[in-house]
């Protein structure tokens, strides 16, 4: 009996801190971390009996162990992917937020996605057959993804990134079991969009089970309460006029101005700073103050800093707060520049991205003061996307885009 072919439609947000993906509408969030598997530090193999398989299904996505063979990847090899990589004994491989290397050139996003798709198909197969497949054939019929605005300004970079997926056959070997499993992955159509623009489109519209419409959920509740609005929804974002979106990521902060769903020409840009840059500076400062604490990954640092009000968490947060001005000052200057170029004609400011919550407590009062100083006839309201949506707003926009492909 022939093995089934798994067909996927994918929205892929390859964030510097976390990968956010929707595969046939099912969402996954994994750390953007790889770890090389070297001889002697391999994971233990999983028992392939029916009982052994059923016992690991709930945790299988946390122990992705793959070997890649693809001309779309610069450094093929054996890697732990995601959560398993964060606790591995070898040095973690992440997006280098201190480097000028763009996301389009890095292997992290591609390897992570290939691993995720392989294990999603693997879990589906085990659930339906209660046994391991001999092989996996995966076809990504369409995928929507994004890159930082500054990268997208470079001619053909979006197409070159898409071609890393579409122009190659990707072979992924699953190493989790006694018997290796080979997955063959092909991509039929890949659409690449600017990050800040796609996030704002996630505020305007939604897609669910192939239905599309204006967004009208609780993402706007805090904003309506703060500005005493009886109603506000995605349709208002669409019709309000010029909207400045500040998408605060781990390695970049994206600035986009949209009127409706269309970008305003020449007013979309990036700065190569984000909360990941700030966090790495905080990690270094923490290590200098407490040499016995190693240089942890920024993901591990943030987990402790945001964990609660225990002594350790407070100490980590104090180092983070001290470094935030590295990011806040260039954001302030960028906002001033955009206001000047638009003669103050901005009707709404939105702050989104995985770093928005980290920034809000420390920066919200100052940003409001800056905007008021730039607006003699009334300041634009500022919508800070709530924490439950900051990580996934770009993914919302990508799913919305995917529904049109």
N, C-alpha and C positions, 0 to 999 in steps of 0.2 A: 504493500500500500504506500503510495507516494506521500511524502510529507507535505503539509499545507504551506501555501505561500501567505505570509503575513503582510497585508497592505495597510500602510499608515499614512495619515495626514498629520503633519507635525508643525506646531508653533514652537520655535526655539529661541529663547532669550538667554544668550550666553554671557551672563553677568560676570564681572570680575570676582565677586564674592560667592555667588551661587548661580547655578544653572536652573532656570525655570522653564519647564517644558510641558506642553500639552500634546499627548499622543492619542489621536482619535478622541479628543475631549477629556481624557484622563490626565490629571496634572501631577507633576513630579517636581520637587525642589531638592537639589543635591549640592553639596559644596563644590566649588570650581577648583578641585584639588586632584592631582594625580600623584602617584608614588611609584617609582620604579621597583619592580620585584627582582631582587638579585639572588643568586644561588645561596641557599642557606636560610633565607627569610621568607620562604613560601608559606602561604596559609595552609592549614590542614584541609584535606579533601572532605567533601560532603558525601555521606553514605547515599548511594543511589537506589536503595530499596524504596518501596512505596511509602513505608513509614518514615524513612529518613527524609524523603522529599517533602512530604506533607509537614514535617516538623520544622523545616527551614523556610517555607514559602514566605512567611511574614517578615523574615529578616534577610532574604536573599538579595534584595536591592541594596542592602548596606554592606555587602561583601563582594562587590563586583571585581573580578580578577580576569583580565583579558590580555590577549596578545594581538596586536594589530599588524596587518599586512595590507598596506594601501599606498599608492603613489600620491594620494592627496594629503599624506602625513609626512612631515619632515623627518621625524625621529620615531620610526616604528620600534616596537618592543613590547615587553610585558609590563603591565601597569595595574595597580589597584586604582579604582575610580571612585570619587565621591567620599562618602562617610568612611569607608574602609581606609582610604588614603590618609585621612586626617590623623589616624592613630597608628600609622605604619612606622616601622623603625628607620626607614630611609627618608632622606630629606624630601619634603613636599615640593611638588611642582605646581605653581599657580601662575596666573597672569602676573607679569612683572609690572606693577603699577608705577614703578620708578623708571621704567624704560620707555623709549620712544617706539618700541615695537608695537604695532597695532594688533587689535584682536584678530584681524583678517590673516595675520602672519603666524599667529600662535597655533600650536597643536592642541591646546587645552580644551577649547570649545569643541573641536571635531572629535577628539578621542573620547571625551566625556559623553557626547551625544551618541557616538557609535556604541559605546558600552551600554548606555541607557536603553537604546532601541533593542539591542541584543537581549538584554535581561527582561525587558517588557515582553518580547516575543517568547522568551524561555518560560517565564511565569505563566503566560497564557497557555502555552503548550502543556505544561505540567498540570495545570488546573483542569484542562479538558481531557487529557489522556492518562493522567496519573503515572506517567513515565517520562524518561528523558528522550528528547529527539535524537535521531542520528545526525541531523544537520538542521539548520534554520535558513530559510530563504525569506528575506525581508525586502519589500519594495516600498519606498517612500514616494507615493504618487505626487504629493505636493508638500512643500515646506515654506513657511514664512519665517524669516529671521531678520536680525538688524545688526548694524554696526554703528559706532560713534559717528557723529555728524562730521567731524574733521576728517575722518578716514573716508567717508562717503564723498567728500569734496574732491578727492584724488581720482582722476579719470580712470574709469574701468575697475576700481578696486572692488566695488560691489559685485561685478560680474566675475572677477577673478576668484573672489571668495565663494560665490555660488558654484563656480567650476571645480573648486576643490572637492565639492560633494558630487556634482553631476557627471564629471568627466572621468570618473574612476570607479572601478569595482572595489568595494571595501570588504576585506576578509577579516573577521573577528573570531578569535578562538577563545572559548570559555574554558577557564582553567579551574573552576570551582569543584569539579567532580573527578572521580577516578579516571573516567574516560573523557578526553577533551571533546568539545562540541564546536563544530565550525559553522559560523554564520556568514552568509553572503548578503551584502546590503547594497542596493542600488537606489539612486535618487533620480526621479524623473523630472521634477520641476522645483526650482529653488528661487524664491523671491526675496531680495535683500532691501531693507528700508532703513532710513536714519532713525536712531534710537529715540531722540527727543520727540520727533514728529509722531512716531508710532505710539509712544506713551500717551500723548494728548488725544490721539484718536481712540485710545482705550477709555478716556473720560467721556467721549461723545457717544460711542455706540457699544453694543454688546452683541454677542452671538451665542446662541444656546440651542443645541439640537437642530442646527441648520436654520434657525430663526434669527433674524436681525432686527434691531430696533434701537431707539435712543436709550441711553443708560438712565435709570431712575431708582437706584438702590440706595442703601444707607451710606454710600461713600460721600454723599453731600450733606449728611446730617449735621456734623460739627460746624461746617461752613454756614449752613442756614441759621443755626442757633447763634453763632457769633455775629452775623450781620443782620439778624432779625428778618429773615426772608421767609415768606409763607411757602414758597416752593422754589426749587432750583434743580435742574436735571441736565442730562447730556444735551438736550435740545437747546438749552440756554447757553451752554458752552459753544455750541455750533453757531448760534445767532448773535452772540454778545459783541462780536467785533474782534479786535486784535487781542489775542491771548498770549502772554509770555509764559512759557513753561520752562521751569528749571528742574532738570532731571539729575538728581544727585546720586551718582553711582559710586563704586568702589575705587575705580581708577580714573574716571572722567566725570565731568559735570557738563551736561548738555543744555544749551540754551536754544529754544526754538520759538518762533513767533508764528502763530497760525491765525488765519481769519477763516472761520468755518473749519473745514477739513484740509484746507490748502495752506502750505507754508508761504509766508511772506518772503519774497526773494531777497537774498543777501543778508538775512537777519538770523540765520541759523549757524551756530558755531559751538565749539567745545573748548573747555580748558582741561588740560591733562592733570587734573587734581580731583580727588574724591575722598570719601571717608576712609577708603583703604589706604590712601597715601597718608592721611592723618593718623590712622591706626598704626601703620608701620613706624611712624615717628614716635608714637606713644609706646610701642613695644620696645623700641631702642632706648627711650628714656627710662622705662621701667627696668630694663636690664641693667642700665647704668646705675640706677639707684639701688637695685637689689640683684647683684651679680649671680646669686644662687638660682634666680629664675631665668630659665633659658629664653631664647628668642622664639616665642611661640608663634604659630601662624596668626594672621589677623582675624581669621574666623574664630579660633580658640580664644583669643584675647577678647573679642566682642561678646562671646558667650558668657565669659566671666563678668565683664563690665556691665552687662545688662541682666545679670542673673537675679539680683535682688539688692538688699541693703545690708548685707553682711560686710564685715571689715575688708575682706579681700576685694569684693565688688566695688566698694566705695573707693578703694585705693586705685584700682584700675580705671575707674571713671574719672578720677581726678587727673590722671595722666592724659586721658583722652581729651578732657575739657581744655587742658592747658595747650593742646596742639591744634584745637579747632580753628583758631585764628588764621592758620596756614591756608585754610579753605575759605573762610568767611570773607576775608578781605578781597580776594580776586572775584568772588561772586558779587560783592557789593559794587566793585568797579565795573564789572560787566553789565550789571543792571543799569547803572548810570549811563553807560555808553549806548545801550539799546534805547533807553528813554530819549536820549538826545537825538538819535537817528530817526525816531518816530515822532519827534516833537511832542512827546508826552502822551501820544495817542495809544494808550494801553488800557484796556477795559477790565482785564482780569489777569491775575498772576497765579499760577499753580506751581506747587513744589511737590515733586514726586521722586521716585527712585528709592532704592534700598537704603540710601543714606539720609533720607528726609527726616526720619524720626530722630536719628542721632543728632541732626543739626538743629531741629526745631527748638528744643528747650533752651539751647544756648544762644540761638541766633534770631528767633522769631521777633522779639521786641526790637532789635536793632534793624532788621530788614524793614519792618513796618515804619520805623522812624525815617529810614532812608527814602522809602517810597513816598511818604507824606511830604518830605522836603522837596521832592521832584514834582509834586502835583499841586500847584496853587489853587486849582479849581475842583479839588476832590481826588483822593487817592484811590487807585484801583484796589478792590478787595483781594485778599490773598487766601487762596485755598491750599492748605497743607493737607495733602492726601493722608488719610488715617493710616496708622501703622499696619492694620490688617490687610491693607491694599498696596502699600508702598512697594513691596517686593514683586508684586504680580501685575502692576498696571501695564508695563510694557507687554507682558504676556497677554493681557486682555486685548490690547491693541493688535497684537500679532494674530490672535485668534479671529478678531474682527476682520483683519486683512485676509487671513487664510480662507474665510468664508466666501471671498470674492474671486479666489484663484480657480 
